[in-house]
């Protein structure tokens, strides 16, 4: 293949976990008699660290969002230990890339232990040559740091890597890194403002594979 690397976000891309996260955030809000409102989904998706903390403080109306975040992550660990929902086409695209000699990485804002637990629980950890967490970089998405680090870890130039993302923050990060950024939307439809940052927008990884096959066919001699 022309592209030497493929970098995947985790939640909402490899796994259908964003829905579980949203259920958990709303569960916690309900216990506090708080209505998070329609803007919460877009505000929280693709965040971590201080950015997530600020969103939680705004929507949960608390002065320190850390306790809410920790309780959400605790409940998520319990739920995902029981079942990890893999997104459509993920096993197939990972197998395809491996056959083509494409080096692969995960670049996720989640904590390192949760990333490893999810990948191993789903039986796909061995496909990845590197795993990079948001805790390993100074700036989170939409800054490009995590994609640049992931590309470095798999020995590729960022511009030679696909970056697969579901959130607008993630798409902006992949684009800023210089990756061939592909949006595979999950719970949020792509806005008109994010479309120019995407090389492709695909409904799932079966469509991604189809686009790759068409490109290879077009340029084959």
Phi, psi and omega in degrees: 000156178289330183263127188274339185223158175220125183242127185246131161294164182257292185291123181087350179245297175281322185235147178276057186263344180300325178295320179293319176300314182296319177301319183288316176302316182288328175300313179295321179295318179300322179294338179257009182056043180243136173260113185290334178082169187286339183280347186296318183305308182292325183292322187270333186295130177081014181253165170200177173053224184296326179296314177297318181301318179295320178297314180299316181297322179292311188277331178267356176058049178235157181278336179223112185277358186299317182296321178294316179300315182295322179291322177298313181295323177298313180293323178296318178301318179295317181292317183284339174294333180274325183198132176242107182282115181274138182287155181301132175085355183295309179302322183291318182289326178294318179295318180298311180298320179299317179298329182273359180077020179279129177278141189233147178220156169255134177232097188233146177284350181290167179290149183305317181297323180289322177300309181298317180297318180294315182296317180290321179297327179274354178075025183238008183302323186292347177287339191258131179277342180204152174229126180238128179259157176298340179288348184266357182235156184289319183243134177277174175302140018272006173294153187278358192308314187292326178286324176295319178294318180296316179299318178298319183295330180262009175071034182233155168285143180303323182290348176262009183245140163287145170236119182256123185220157175245340184257158179292322176300318180293319178299316179298322179294313180298318180295317180296330178285344182094009180286161170281096193270124182242123177267127173243088190301147178247267183266347182241124177290146180295135177279164178297329182287336183271340185304320180296342180275354185255131171291317176220157167235118186236144182288331179197182184281346171293320177291323176302312181299319179298320179294319178297316180298320180293321179295316180296322179294321182295323185263359180287149182258000000 
